[in-house]
Amino acid sequence: MFRNTLLSLLGRITTGLGGVALLVTLIDILYGVVTRYLVGQAPIWSDELARYCLIASALLIAGNVWVRGEHMRVALLERKLGGVARHALLAYQWLLTLVLCTAMTWWSWHYALSVSYFTSQGLGISRSIPMLAMPLGFGLLALQVLLYGPRPLPQTGDASPDVAEGAS
């Protein structure tokens, strides 16, 4: 119960933040287009900001997409296997996802810190600032995977993770 509430809250927060990043991307692109055609020259930072915000929005909502079972995957074996084999496959998938997300969090954290001496060409800020979206996104994904546990993910069209819990 508490786990599903926490997953739902995390999903709403990350989706909201991802939506804000996407909105900033939209406004930035529109601003760039308008200035390009009205003034004759778009600001140099416009494309760079849009690129960073688009990456941040995708990484922020990745955990919520995973928990809701809306990411692209093939669940054929998961559906066909029964009993112990199915539970072993689910545990393997969960553990592999958790290990990969944790590794990507660690690696991207070190990468983001390693580029702190460089500044971005258009925005003129430390490259670490936009790169921190990677460890944040992967860390949130790892947290949501950990909280979800080795349960079956909902199939497309299911209402909530509770549906998947009842299926096992």
N, C-alpha and C positions, 0 to 999 in steps of 0.2 A: 504494500500500500504506500508506504513512505517512499520507496524506490520509484514507483510510477509517478508520484507527485513531484519528486525531485527531477525526474527525467522530463516531465511535462513542463516544469518551470524553466529548466535549462533550455529546452527546445524553444519555448516562447522567447526567452531572452536572446538566444543566438539567432533565431529567425528575425527578430526585431532589429538586431544590430546588422545582420546581413542585409536586411531591407533598407536600412539607413545608408549603408555603403553603396547599395545599388541605386538609391535615389540620388546620392552625391554623384555617382557615375553618370546618370541620366542628365542631371543639371549641368555637369561639367561638359559633356558632349554637346548638349544644346548650346551652351555658352560658346564653345569652340566653333561650332558651325555658324552661329550668328555673327561672331566677330570676324570669322574668315570671309563671309560674304558681304557684311556691311562695312567693316573697317578695311578688309583686304588682307588681314594677317591674323591668324589665331595665336593665342599665347603659347609660348614654348612648353609650358608646364601642363597644358590641358590633356594631351595624350597620356602623359606619364601618370597623372593623377587618376585618370579613368582606368588605366591598366592596373594600378595598385588597388584601387577600390573594387574592381571586378574580381581580382584574385582574393581579396579579403572577404568579399561577400560569399564566394563559393566555399572558402575554408570555414567560415563561421557557421554556415548552415549544414555542413557535412554530417555532423553528429546527429542532428535532428532527422535528417534524411535517412541515415542509417537505422536509427531506432524505429522509425516508422516503416521501414522496409521499402522505401521508395527509390533506393539506388538500383542501378542496373546490376543484376546478378542472375545466375542460373541456379535454381533450387530443385532441379530434377531429382538428384539423389536424396535430398532432404525429404522430398515428398514420397519417394518410392521405398526408402528403407524403413524398417520398423524396429521397435524395441531398443535393444542395447546398441545396435549399429547406428541407429539414428541419433541417439544421445551422444555417442562417441564422435560422430561427424559434427554435431552442433558444438560440442566442447572444443574440437579441433579448430573449427571455423572461428569460434569466439576467441580462443587463445591466439591463433595466428593474427587475427585482426588487432587484438590488444597489443601484441608484441610489435607488429609493424607500426601501429600508431604511436606507441611509446618510443620506438626507435626514431621515427620521423620527427617526433617532438624534440628529442635530444639532439639529433643531427641539425635540424633547422634552427634550434636555439643557438647552437655553436656557430652555424653559418651566419645568422643574423648579427651576432656579436663580432664576427670576424670582419664584417664589411663596415664597421662603424667609422673607420677612418676615411671612407669614400663618401662623397656627396653625390646626390642624384643630379643628373644633368639639367633637367627642367625645373624641378622644385627647389633645388639648392639645399636640401636637407640631408642629414646623415642617412645613408642607405639602410641603416639598422632599423629606422622607424617603420618604413613600409614592410621590411622583411620580418618584423616581429609578428605579422599576421600569420605567418607559417607555424611557428611553435604554438601560438595561441589557438589556432584552428585545430592543429593535430592534437594538442593537449586536451581541448574540449571534446574532441572526438574520442580520444582514449578514455576520458572520464565517463562519457556517456556509454561507451562499450563496456567498461568495467561495471558501471551501475546496472546495465541491462542484464548482464550475465549470459551464461550459455543456454539461452532459451531460443526457440524458433522465432525468427523475425516474422512480423505480419506479412501476409501476402498483399499484393496490390488490391486496394479496395477495402481492406479491413479498417475498422473504425479506430482502433487503438492497440497498444501493445498488450492490453489485457486479453484481447481475442487470442493472440498467439500463446499466451500463458495457459489458457484453458485448453488449447489444442494438444499440449504435451502431456 
